[in-house]
Amino acid sequence: MKTSTKKLNIDQDQEIAILRKVVEITNSELDLKSILDNVVKVMTDMTKADSVFIYLFDDNQQNLVLLASKTPHKQELGNVILEVGEGIGGWVVSHNEPVAIEKNAYKDERFKAIEVLPEDKYEAILSVPVTYKHKPIGVVNIQHKKAHAYGDNTVDLITLIAKQISGVIRSAKLYEETKTKALQFDSIIKVSESVTSEDYLDEILNLIVVVTAEMLNSQICSIMMHDKKKNELAIMATQSLSVTYKKKPNIKVNDSVSGQALKTKKPIAIENVQEEEKFAFKELAVKENLTSLLAVPMVIKDTAIGVINVYTKKPHKFSPQEIDVLQIIANQAATAVENTKLVEDALKAKDALETRKVIDRAKGILMSMNGMTEDAAYKLIHKKAMDSCKTMKEIAESILLMDEFRK
């Protein structure tokens, strides 16, 4: 029994109507998702396709990401990835030319099965590159369950539409990138303001991890401080609600990814910590669904005092811009810690000076009243403090108070 092949062609009136809709899309001020959804609708109405996918090239990750679909794929959108050259769509992008297969598309040597996309088993496919200034920025895959022969005018029209929409897609992507940069700038401003505030260090560091997690859309963000005596890194702040993560033991600097970032004073990015040999908590990574890691040292005065760790849920290649922004924030966090230490040291020095003055006055009273030497007076105050489990300052203040009553 022969498989019937439908011929898909479009007459001139249909073509004009379709191009009008495309012009409406290109003249719109919609966000990227709305633009892609409208393009999918136009393609579906035009070809009566059973499936329409749009993949766009991610400049940072250097791969193709599924961003729009005719059929519901809420979990898959943004998560299905194709490398350039991978699958029929990847081949189309790498060669910048369309591919039309009327039947048995899944038997083509370029085909790659994606389990979460049952549409990949459909018979016919028309895959067309989305090009901007002669450079492919994505691909449109049109598929039919049964065999279909795509006419030349259909291929040409889909190719024309893909070129027409490329400009507005590019503009929408640039707008989203601008919003991302604005969010990053706003995050840096928030962190900078917190560093110069009079809030407690815990509040400042907690704000930093919350702002950073939001900015990079990370699953977990944490600040780990270096314990020089034990040569370990301990969690100081995290926005994660995971009790397991918060209670994880300190990590040895010499045996960890974060420790390597601390020692080299350079950021380290790991695409999949679950497969990384030096990552010590693989079971935790699986349980908490942690995949990619960016560990950035907190550096001040050419000294690394801690590390900021950012984990993502799905595989992510951190861009140079993301790394630079996180390094700025990490150094701001280091400044916050250093400023707090300086304030604490100043307070300790002030308290020590006041304590010394009180003890000196108390020694003078004891020397005057009892004819004691300075050393003997000091030892008496020290002994009384030890015996009563009080500080020497408290004992000295008691002596001063008694001397006031004596007068």
C-alpha positions, 0 to 999 in steps of 0.5 A: 500500500502506497503512502499518499503524499499531499502537495502543499502550495499557496496561491497568490491571494493567500500569499498576499494575506499572509504577508500582510499578517507578517507586516503587522507582526513586524510593525508591532511592539510586542515582547519576544514571546508574543512575536514568536507565538504570532509567527507560529499561528501564521505558519500554522494557518498557512501550512495547516501543519500539525507542528510548528517549532521555532528555535532561536540562537543563544549568543551566550550559550552558543546553541539553539533553544526551543522558544515557541511551539504550536502544541503545548510544551510549557516544560520544554520551552526554554529547556530543549537545546540543540547544538549548531549542526545537531539534528535537522534544524541544527544542520539548517542553521549551520548550512544556512539553507532550508531542508524539505523532506516529504516523508520518513523525516525521522530516517534522515541521517541528520535527524536527532530524536528528542524524547520529550518532543513526540512531533519529531516522529512525524513524517514530513518536515520543512526546516527553514533558517531565520536569518538576520543580515545573512546570518542565521539566528534561528530555525523554523520547523514545520511538520506534518504527521502524514507525508507532505510534499512542500511546493517550491512557492511554499518553501520560498514564502516560508523563507521570505517570512523567516527573513521578514520576522528576523528583524523584529525578533532581533530587536525583541531579543536586544530589548530583553538583553537591555532589560537584563543589563538594567537588572544587573546594573540595578543589582550592583547599585543595590549592593553598593548602597548596602555596603555603605549602609549602617546595617548589620553584616548579616543583613547586608550579605543576605541582601546580596545573595537575594539580589544576585539570585534574582539577577542570574535566575539561580537556584541557589546563591551562597556566600562562603567565608574563609576560615584561615585556621581550619583552611575551610569555607563556611556558608555565611549567607544564602537565599536558599530555603533548603535546610539540607544545603544550609546544614551542609558541612564546611568544605576544605579549600584544597579539595573543592571547586570553591576553594580553587576559586579562592586560591587562584582568585579567579572565577570558575564555571562548571557546566555540570557539578553532578559530573565534576570530580572535585565537587564534593556534594554530588548527592546534594546536587542531585537532590536539590536539582543543581547543575551549573556552578559559577564560583567567584572569589571575594577579593579585597586588597589583592586578598581573597576572603571568601567565595560567592557561589551561584547554582542554576537548575538547568545547564548554563554557560555563564557569559563573560558579562555575567562573570564580570557582574558577579565579580563586581558584586563579590568584591562589594561583598568583600568590602562589606565584610572588611568594613564591618571588621574595621568597625569591630576592630575600632570598637574593640580598640576603643573598649580596650582603651576605656578598660585600661583607663578604668583599671589604671584608676583602680590600681591607683586607688589600691596603691594609695589606700594599701601602699601596694605596688602597681604590679601587686594592685594589678594582680589583685584586680586580676585575681578578684576577676577570676574568682568572681567570674567577672571582667577586670573592668567590672572589678575596677569599676567596683573599686572606683564606686567604693572609692566614691562612697568612701569620699 
